[in-house]
Amino acid sequence: AVVSTQSTGKEKQSNAESEEQARLQVLVSSLGEEQLDRYEAFRRSKFPQSLVKKLVAGMTGVAPSANCTIALSGIAKVLVGQIVEESLDIQETQKESGPIHPKHIREAVRRMRNKGLLGLTKHRKCKLKRL
Protein backbone atom coordinates (compact mmCIF):
# COMPACT_ATOMS: atom_id res chain seq x y z
CA ALA A 1 0.00 0.00 0.00
CA VAL A 2 2.92 2.35 0.72
CA VAL A 3 4.40 1.83 -2.74
CA SER A 4 1.16 2.80 -4.48
CA THR A 5 0.93 5.97 -2.38
CA GLN A 6 4.45 7.00 -3.36
CA SER A 7 3.83 6.35 -7.05
CA THR A 8 0.62 8.40 -6.85
CA GLY A 9 2.59 11.29 -5.36
CA LYS A 10 5.14 11.05 -8.17
CA GLU A 11 2.35 10.94 -10.75
CA LYS A 12 0.77 14.08 -9.27
CA GLN A 13 4.15 15.85 -9.39
CA SER A 14 4.66 14.73 -13.00
CA ASN A 15 1.16 15.95 -13.93
CA ALA A 16 1.81 19.30 -12.25
CA GLU A 17 5.09 19.68 -14.15
CA SER A 18 3.46 18.83 -17.49
CA GLU A 19 0.65 21.33 -16.78
CA GLU A 20 3.26 23.99 -15.99
CA GLN A 21 5.09 23.26 -19.25
CA ALA A 22 1.83 23.49 -21.20
CA ARG A 23 1.03 26.88 -19.61
CA LEU A 24 4.53 28.11 -20.43
CA GLN A 25 4.15 27.03 -24.07
CA VAL A 26 0.84 28.91 -24.34
CA LEU A 27 2.45 32.00 -22.83
CA VAL A 28 5.51 31.85 -25.12
CA SER A 29 3.36 31.28 -28.21
CA SER A 30 1.39 34.45 -27.45
CA LEU A 31 4.52 36.66 -27.28
CA GLY A 32 5.35 39.07 -30.07
CA GLU A 33 8.63 38.77 -31.96
CA GLU A 34 10.44 41.43 -29.91
CA GLN A 35 9.13 40.00 -26.64
CA LEU A 36 10.16 36.49 -27.69
CA ASP A 37 13.69 37.68 -28.52
CA ARG A 38 13.90 39.38 -25.13
CA TYR A 39 12.57 36.26 -23.37
CA GLU A 40 15.10 34.02 -25.14
CA ALA A 41 17.94 36.37 -24.22
CA PHE A 42 16.75 36.33 -20.59
CA ARG A 43 16.64 32.52 -20.57
CA ARG A 44 20.18 32.26 -21.98
CA SER A 45 21.69 34.88 -19.69
CA LYS A 46 23.37 34.03 -16.41
CA PHE A 47 25.90 35.36 -13.97
CA PRO A 48 29.18 33.41 -14.00
CA GLN A 49 29.28 31.33 -10.84
CA SER A 50 33.01 31.89 -10.45
CA LEU A 51 32.42 35.65 -10.34
CA VAL A 52 29.58 35.32 -7.81
CA LYS A 53 31.71 33.01 -5.66
CA LYS A 54 34.61 35.47 -5.77
CA LEU A 55 32.32 38.41 -4.89
CA VAL A 56 30.70 36.62 -1.94
CA ALA A 57 34.05 35.36 -0.67
CA GLY A 58 35.45 38.89 -0.85
CA MET A 59 32.51 40.34 1.08
CA THR A 60 32.17 37.65 3.73
CA GLY A 61 35.66 36.19 3.97
CA VAL A 62 34.18 32.70 3.54
CA ALA A 63 33.93 30.70 0.33
CA PRO A 64 30.23 30.02 -0.41
CA SER A 65 28.94 26.55 -1.21
CA ALA A 66 27.93 25.61 -4.74
CA ASN A 67 24.22 25.75 -3.79
CA CYS A 68 24.65 29.23 -2.30
CA THR A 69 26.40 30.42 -5.45
CA ILE A 70 23.64 29.05 -7.67
CA ALA A 71 20.94 30.66 -5.51
CA LEU A 72 22.66 34.05 -5.46
CA SER A 73 23.18 33.93 -9.23
CA GLY A 74 19.46 33.32 -9.70
CA ILE A 75 18.49 36.10 -7.30
CA ALA A 76 20.83 38.53 -9.07
CA LYS A 77 19.33 37.58 -12.44
CA VAL A 78 15.80 38.25 -11.19
CA LEU A 79 16.85 41.58 -9.66
CA VAL A 80 18.49 42.72 -12.88
CA GLY A 81 15.37 41.67 -14.79
CA GLN A 82 13.17 43.75 -12.49
CA ILE A 83 15.44 46.77 -12.88
CA VAL A 84 15.41 46.44 -16.68
CA GLU A 85 11.62 46.13 -16.72
CA GLU A 86 11.23 49.22 -14.57
CA SER A 87 13.73 51.02 -16.84
CA LEU A 88 11.67 50.13 -19.89
CA ASP A 89 8.53 51.46 -18.17
CA ILE A 90 10.32 54.72 -17.41
CA GLN A 91 11.53 54.98 -21.00
CA GLU A 92 7.96 54.46 -22.20
CA THR A 93 6.53 57.11 -19.86
CA GLN A 94 9.16 59.55 -21.15
CA LYS A 95 8.00 58.71 -24.69
CA GLU A 96 11.47 57.58 -25.76
CA SER A 97 12.39 54.58 -27.88
CA GLY A 98 15.46 52.49 -28.57
CA PRO A 99 17.75 50.93 -26.00
CA ILE A 100 17.52 51.95 -22.36
CA HIS A 101 20.11 54.45 -21.17
CA PRO A 102 21.89 54.82 -17.82
CA LYS A 103 19.45 57.59 -16.85
CA HIS A 104 16.57 55.08 -17.15
CA ILE A 105 18.42 52.55 -15.01
CA ARG A 106 19.31 55.13 -12.36
CA GLU A 107 15.71 56.31 -12.19
CA ALA A 108 14.47 52.70 -11.98
CA VAL A 109 16.80 51.94 -9.08
CA ARG A 110 15.77 55.18 -7.35
CA ARG A 111 12.06 54.33 -7.69
CA MET A 112 12.55 50.75 -6.56
CA ARG A 113 14.59 51.92 -3.56
CA ASN A 114 11.84 54.41 -2.63
CA LYS A 115 9.23 51.65 -2.88
CA GLY A 116 11.39 49.48 -0.60
CA LEU A 117 11.89 46.81 -3.27
CA LEU A 118 15.70 46.85 -3.12
CA GLY A 119 16.34 46.98 0.59
CA LEU A 120 19.21 49.36 -0.06
CA THR A 121 19.58 52.76 1.52
CA LYS A 122 22.19 55.43 1.07
CA HIS A 123 22.93 55.77 4.78
CA ARG A 124 22.96 52.55 6.70
CA LYS A 125 22.48 52.82 10.42
CA CYS A 126 24.16 50.18 12.49
CA LYS A 127 21.50 48.34 14.48
CA LEU A 128 24.02 46.59 16.71
CA LYS A 129 24.58 48.05 20.16
CA ARG A 130 28.03 48.35 21.63
CA LEU A 131 28.62 46.47 24.83
C-alpha positions in Angstrom: 0.0 0.0 0.0 2.9 2.4 0.7 4.4 1.8 -2.7 1.2 2.8 -4.5 0.9 6.0 -2.4 4.5 7.0 -3.4 3.8 6.3 -7.0 0.6 8.4 -6.9 2.6 11.3 -5.4 5.1 11.1 -8.2 2.3 10.9 -10.7 0.8 14.1 -9.3 4.1 15.9 -9.4 4.7 14.7 -13.0 1.2 15.9 -13.9 1.8 19.3 -12.3 5.1 19.7 -14.2 3.5 18.8 -17.5 0.6 21.3 -16.8 3.3 24.0 -16.0 5.1 23.3 -19.3 1.8 23.5 -21.2 1.0 26.9 -19.6 4.5 28.1 -20.4 4.2 27.0 -24.1 0.8 28.9 -24.3 2.5 32.0 -22.8 5.5 31.9 -25.1 3.4 31.3 -28.2 1.4 34.5 -27.5 4.5 36.7 -27.3 5.4 39.1 -30.1 8.6 38.8 -32.0 10.4 41.4 -29.9 9.1 40.0 -26.6 10.2 36.5 -27.7 13.7 37.7 -28.5 13.9 39.4 -25.1 12.6 36.3 -23.4 15.1 34.0 -25.1 17.9 36.4 -24.2 16.7 36.3 -20.6 16.6 32.5 -20.6 20.2 32.3 -22.0 21.7 34.9 -19.7 23.4 34.0 -16.4 25.9 35.4 -14.0 29.2 33.4 -14.0 29.3 31.3 -10.8 33.0 31.9 -10.4 32.4 35.6 -10.3 29.6 35.3 -7.8 31.7 33.0 -5.7 34.6 35.5 -5.8 32.3 38.4 -4.9 30.7 36.6 -1.9 34.0 35.4 -0.7 35.5 38.9 -0.9 32.5 40.3 1.1 32.2 37.7 3.7 35.7 36.2 4.0 34.2 32.7 3.5 33.9 30.7 0.3 30.2 30.0 -0.4 28.9 26.5 -1.2 27.9 25.6 -4.7 24.2 25.8 -3.8 24.7 29.2 -2.3 26.4 30.4 -5.5 23.6 29.0 -7.7 20.9 30.7 -5.5 22.7 34.0 -5.5 23.2 33.9 -9.2 19.5 33.3 -9.7 18.5 36.1 -7.3 20.8 38.5 -9.1 19.3 37.6 -12.4 15.8 38.2 -11.2 16.8 41.6 -9.7 18.5 42.7 -12.9 15.4 41.7 -14.8 13.2 43.8 -12.5 15.4 46.8 -12.9 15.4 46.4 -16.7 11.6 46.1 -16.7 11.2 49.2 -14.6 13.7 51.0 -16.8 11.7 50.1 -19.9 8.5 51.5 -18.2 10.3 54.7 -17.4 11.5 55.0 -21.0 8.0 54.5 -22.2 6.5 57.1 -19.9 9.2 59.6 -21.2 8.0 58.7 -24.7 11.5 57.6 -25.8 12.4 54.6 -27.9 15.5 52.5 -28.6 17.7 50.9 -26.0 17.5 51.9 -22.4 20.1 54.4 -21.2 21.9 54.8 -17.8 19.4 57.6 -16.9 16.6 55.1 -17.1 18.4 52.5 -15.0 19.3 55.1 -12.4 15.7 56.3 -12.2 14.5 52.7 -12.0 16.8 51.9 -9.1 15.8 55.2 -7.3 12.1 54.3 -7.7 12.5 50.7 -6.6 14.6 51.9 -3.6 11.8 54.4 -2.6 9.2 51.6 -2.9 11.4 49.5 -0.6 11.9 46.8 -3.3 15.7 46.8 -3.1 16.3 47.0 0.6 19.2 49.4 -0.1 19.6 52.8 1.5 22.2 55.4 1.1 22.9 55.8 4.8 23.0 52.6 6.7 22.5 52.8 10.4 24.2 50.2 12.5 21.5 48.3 14.5 24.0 46.6 16.7 24.6 48.1 20.2 28.0 48.3 21.6 28.6 46.5 24.8 
